[in-house]
Amino acid sequence: MADIVVRFSGTQGIPFTAQWEWTGSGQEHRSGTWAGRAPRVERLPDGRFSMTVIQQASGGRLEVLVTGRGNRSSSSSSGAGATMLFSLQ
């Protein structure tokens, strides 16, 4: 099965925080926080996945693309505190 791929892009260097949870086969569970700046790419094995992303600065645009499990979901924000929610079941 394919990995889950999360791509953060938009304005170069725009800061974000992403809190995520992942459950794989056999009910293995992981959770964590990605705090960084765009562009950035993260990968997780196939599984159930949910994530909340918060843009940390104004004056730029944050774009997030999540692919996995045959799905493709994207969202963008502009403004500090903007929140995006993602879920792959």
Phi and psi in degrees as a GROMACS rama.xvg file:
@    title "Ramachandran Plot"
@    xaxis  label "Phi"
@    yaxis  label "Psi"
@TYPE xy
-78.6686  153.793  ALA-2
-71.895  164.236  ASP-3
-91.479  127.238  ILE-4
-119.405  129.484  VAL-5
-118.149  120.058  VAL-6
-114.773  123.569  ARG-7
-104.5  125.22  PHE-8
-144.808  -163.204  SER-9
113.242  -141.273  GLY-10
-63.2939  125.151  THR-11
-51.1175  125.905  GLN-12
82.2352  4.1924  GLY-13
-64.494  127.265  ILE-14
-82.8555  148.194  PRO-15
-149.192  162.884  PHE-16
-129.663  132.044  THR-17
-127.111  119.798  ALA-18
-101.005  129.623  GLN-19
-135.801  158.332  TRP-20
-135.7  142.543  GLU-21
-139.767  137.78  TRP-22
-129.322  122.565  THR-23
-100.615  -173.344  GLY-24
-64.2776  148.478  SER-25
75.6759  11.7299  GLY-26
63.8894  21.143  GLN-27
-60.2819  136.338  GLU-28
-126.959  135.634  HIS-29
-134.852  152.134  ARG-30
-150.866  159.993  SER-31
-179.629  -172.369  GLY-32
-132.211  131.252  THR-33
-105.515  118.428  TRP-34
-120.477  123.952  ALA-35
-172.794  -155.698  GLY-36
-133.747  147.749  ARG-37
-77.7044  145.729  ALA-38
-84.7749  152.775  PRO-39
-159.286  146.074  ARG-40
-129.235  133.397  VAL-41
-124.586  149.688  GLU-42
-132.233  143.443  ARG-43
-135.057  155.134  LEU-44
-63.7384  163.246  PRO-45
-55.8291  142.452  ASP-46
166.058  -173.167  GLY-47
-82.0976  139.017  ARG-48
-144.901  136.691  PHE-49
-139.746  150.77  SER-50
-155.134  141.904  MET-51
-117.599  124.724  THR-52
-114.565  133.707  VAL-53
-123.213  125.106  ILE-54
-74.2677  133.3  GLN-55
-100.755  -0.847465  GLN-56
-146.592  150.605  ALA-57
-88.8097  177.21  SER-58
77.8806  20.7305  GLY-59
-161.114  178.271  GLY-60
-125.18  133.25  ARG-61
-111.819  128.78  LEU-62
-119.134  136.428  GLU-63
-129.768  131.178  VAL-64
-124.521  126.197  LEU-65
-118.09  125.221  VAL-66
-125.361  144.208  THR-67
160.115  156.87  GLY-68
55.1773  31.2426  ARG-69
76.8142  8.62964  GLY-70
-112.429  157.95  ASN-71
-140.897  121.316  ARG-72
-131.556  133.554  SER-73
-138.13  154.98  SER-74
-155.553  158.734  SER-75
-140.231  158.05  SER-76
-144.208  158.392  SER-77
-144.339  112.082  SER-78
132.443  137.504  GLY-79
-59.4599  136.486  ALA-80
87.537  -6.79078  GLY-81
-61.1441  137.388  ALA-82
-121.122  136.257  THR-83
-125.383  139.937  MET-84
-117.653  138.286  LEU-85
-134.338  148.045  PHE-86
-152.849  130.848  SER-87
-121.331  120.917  LEU-88
